[in-house]
């Protein structure tokens, strides 16, 4: 999959986490492949305006921590 521009709005996207934030020593949260993540409005500013929820990772990650793929299209939006 080719890289896409970083998201600018909340939603679900394909992404690879490459620079995890707040990762404990001796753990590796970097993505092994593409995965679906949820981008949420964090009510912040700049790079922290949008937070990213990744399954299995408790701390919020940030948009610059990822290589981005396309937005996930919901089945009802395909019509």
QUIWOFEN-V804183 format. One record per residue. N is the residue number from 0. RES is the residue in one small letter. SS is DSSP state (A for helix, B for strand, O for the rest). PHI is phi in degrees with one decimal (none if undefined). Layout:
{{N;RES;SS;PHI} {N;RES;SS;PHI}}
This chain:
{{0;x;O;none} {1;x;O;-79.6} {2;x;O;-67.1} {3;x;B;-114.1} {4;x;O;-63.2} {5;x;O;-63.2} {6;x;O;-64.2} {7;x;O;-121.1} {8;x;O;-148.5} {9;x;O;-60.4} {10;x;B;154.3} {11;x;B;-107.0} {12;x;B;-139.4} {13;x;B;-79.9} {14;x;B;-159.4} {15;x;B;-124.1} {16;x;B;-78.5} {17;x;O;-114.4} {18;x;O;-132.1} {19;x;O;-58.8} {20;x;O;-97.5} {21;x;O;59.9} {22;x;O;-82.0} {23;x;O;-64.2} {24;x;O;-58.4} {25;x;O;72.0} {26;x;O;-114.3} {27;x;O;-134.7} {28;x;O;-95.3} {29;x;O;-59.6} {30;x;O;-68.7} {31;x;O;-85.9} {32;x;O;-156.4} {33;x;O;-70.8} {34;x;B;-142.4} {35;x;B;-87.0} {36;x;B;-125.8} {37;x;B;-108.2} {38;x;B;-93.2} {39;x;B;-124.3} {40;x;B;-75.1} {41;x;O;-93.2} {42;x;O;59.5} {43;x;O;-98.2} {44;x;O;-130.8} {45;x;A;59.5} {46;x;A;-65.2} {47;x;A;-103.4} {48;x;O;-66.5} {49;x;B;-114.7} {50;x;B;-99.3} {51;x;B;-127.7} {52;x;B;-96.7} {53;x;B;-119.1} {54;x;O;-54.9} {55;x;O;85.2} {56;x;B;-120.9} {57;x;B;-72.7} {58;x;B;-69.1} {59;x;B;-60.3} {60;x;B;-103.1} {61;x;B;-122.1} {62;x;A;-49.2} {63;x;A;-67.5} {64;x;A;-76.5} {65;x;B;-122.7} {66;x;B;-99.8} {67;x;B;-103.4} {68;x;B;-111.7} {69;x;B;-75.5} {70;x;B;-69.1} {71;x;O;-79.6} {72;x;O;-89.5} {73;x;O;-72.8} {74;x;A;-54.0} {75;x;A;-72.6} {76;x;A;-89.2} {77;x;O;-80.3} {78;x;O;-76.6}}
